[in-house]
Amino acid sequence: MLKVGLTGGIGAGKSEVSRLLVEHGAVLIDADRIAREVVAPGTPGLAAVVDAFGEDVLAPDGSLDRPRLGSIVFADPEKLAVLNSIVHPLVGARSRELERAASEEAVVVHDVPLLAENTLGSLYDLVVVVDASPETQLDRLVRLRGMTEEDARARMAAQATREKRLQIADVVIDNDVPLEALERRVGEVWADLVRRAHARQE
C-alpha cells in the first residue's frame, strides 16, 4: 500500500485532482467529508460539539449549523482549538479504519486540506501538492464559488503560504493550466504512484 497525502490551497483545484486520481483507481479518503460524517446527527461527535459550544450551534433539524459554528470558532483561536480537539481524533480514527479496509496493493490518497498547517506530512509515504497562483485561486473563489473578493482573500490568508506547501511537496501538480493539461499531468503522477506502490510490494 502506498499512502499519499494530497493537499493544496483553497481554489487550487485539489478536488478536481482527487476526482481524476479516483478515476485512475486511487482509494480516496476525504478528510473534509469524514469531518462532516463524524458530527452528523446522532453521533458522539455532534454531542461533544454541543457540550462544548451549546445548543445554539444546532440547526432547527438537529444537524450542525456549520456557518454558525464557523463564525464562533474562526474569530477565536482558543475555541477553534477546542473544536479541533473534538473533531481531529474522530477523523483520524475513521481515516485509519478506511485505510485498513483497502487492499495491500492500493494507492490510498488522503485528501487533507490542512496538511501543511498541521504538519502532517510524516504520516504519508509522499505528499502531492496541487499548486496554483494566488491570482488563479482568487479568480476561482470569486467566479466559481461566488465568494466576495474580501472573503476569498481572508480564507486564503488563513491557510499556509504557497511557499510552505511547496516545501513539503514530494510531487507538485501545477493547476494554472487548461483541464486537458491537468488530466495529462495527473495521468503521469498516477503512473509514478503505481510504480512506487509496486516497488513497496517487492
Number of C-alpha atoms within 10 A of each C-alpha: 20 22 19 24 25 29 28 27 25 22 26 25 22 24 18 15 22 23 12 17 21 16 10 13 13 20 20 20 22 18 19 13 11 18 17 15 16 19 22 16 15 11 11 14 20 23 15 15 21 16 10 14 16 11 13 12 21 19 13 9 8 13 14 21 14 13 10 13 18 13 10 15 17 13 10 11 11 11 16 15 13 14 17 15 11 18 20 15 11 18 23 13 11 18 17 11 11 13 20 11 9 14 11 14 13 18 24 26 24 24 23 19 20 19 22 24 14 10 11 14 20 11 12 16 14 20 26 25 28 27 24 22 15 17 10 16 22 24 17 18 21 17 12 10 11 12 16 13 14 11 14 20 16 11 16 19 11 10 17 16 14 17 8 12 24 18 10 19 19 14 15 19 21 17 24 17 12 8 11 9 13 19 17 11 17 19 15 11 17 19 13 12 20 18 12 16 20 14 11 12 10 5
